[in-house]
Every structure is written in structure tokens, then in C-alpha cells.
Amino acid sequence: MSVIVVATIRPQEGYRDEVLAALEDAVGRVHAEDEGCELYALHESADAFVMIEKWSSFETLKAHGQSPAFLELSSKLKEKVAEGLDVQVLTPRPLGTATQGAL
């Protein structure tokens, strides 16, 4: 079963552009390099970036946490985010239609 991750990243004042650039770079690398990545999509609000992820399994999510793309992203974000990353790991509960009830 797929695993869903919602990661919220809040840049420190003055670092929004650098944090955005690091996230944009990571998206392409994760799509190309991290096996089991079904979705790695960046969204934004006025004060935060939100990465919505879908992994084929907990094993592939765990491997992502040790991948070169993720480790480089973590290094680039260090001391540029206001709080630690808020990461929620979720198990899908599909309801309704197949296309509307799950990511």
C-alpha cells in the first residue's frame, strides 16, 4: 500500500528564495533518482512550502530519507527554516470513487 507524506517547510525571514530554489532542485532529482516515488509535488502559501508525497511503500520512503537528493536538500535547508520540518506520514484510507478518494 502507498504511503502519503505531507511535509511543511517554513523558511526563516530572508531565506524564502533560497529555500524555494533548494526545493525546486530536489523535486527533479527525487523524480529521477528515488525509486518508489509516485508523487513529489511542491505547493506554497504565503509563509510556507508544502511537499505532498506518495511513496510505493514504507521501504521506499525510508530509502528516500537516505538518498543523495534528500540529504543534499536537508543540507541546503539547514539553518534556513524557522522550525524543524513538520512531516506527517499517513496511510491512505480510500473512500468514494477511485479517482477522488485517494491520491
Rosetta blueprint (number, residue, H / E / L):
1 M L
2 S L
3 V E
4 I E
5 V E
6 V E
7 A E
8 T E
9 I E
10 R L
11 P E
12 Q L
13 E L
14 G L
15 Y L
16 R H
17 D H
18 E H
19 V H
20 L H
21 A H
22 A H
23 L H
24 E H
25 D H
26 A H
27 V H
28 G H
29 R H
30 V H
31 H H
32 A H
33 E H
34 D L
35 E L
36 G L
37 C E
38 E E
39 L E
40 Y E
41 A E
42 L E
43 H E
44 E E
45 S L
46 A L
47 D L
48 A L
49 F E
50 V E
51 M E
52 I E
53 E E
54 K E
55 W E
56 S L
57 S L
58 F H
59 E H
60 T H
61 L H
62 K H
63 A H
64 H H
65 G L
66 Q L
67 S L
68 P H
69 A H
70 F H
71 L H
72 E H
73 L H
74 S H
75 S H
76 K H
77 L H
78 K L
79 E L
80 K L
81 V E
82 A L
83 E L
84 G L
85 L L
86 D E
87 V E
88 Q E
89 V E
90 L E
91 T L
92 P L
93 R L
94 P L
95 L L
96 G L
97 T L
98 A L
99 T L
100 Q L
101 G L
102 A L
103 L L
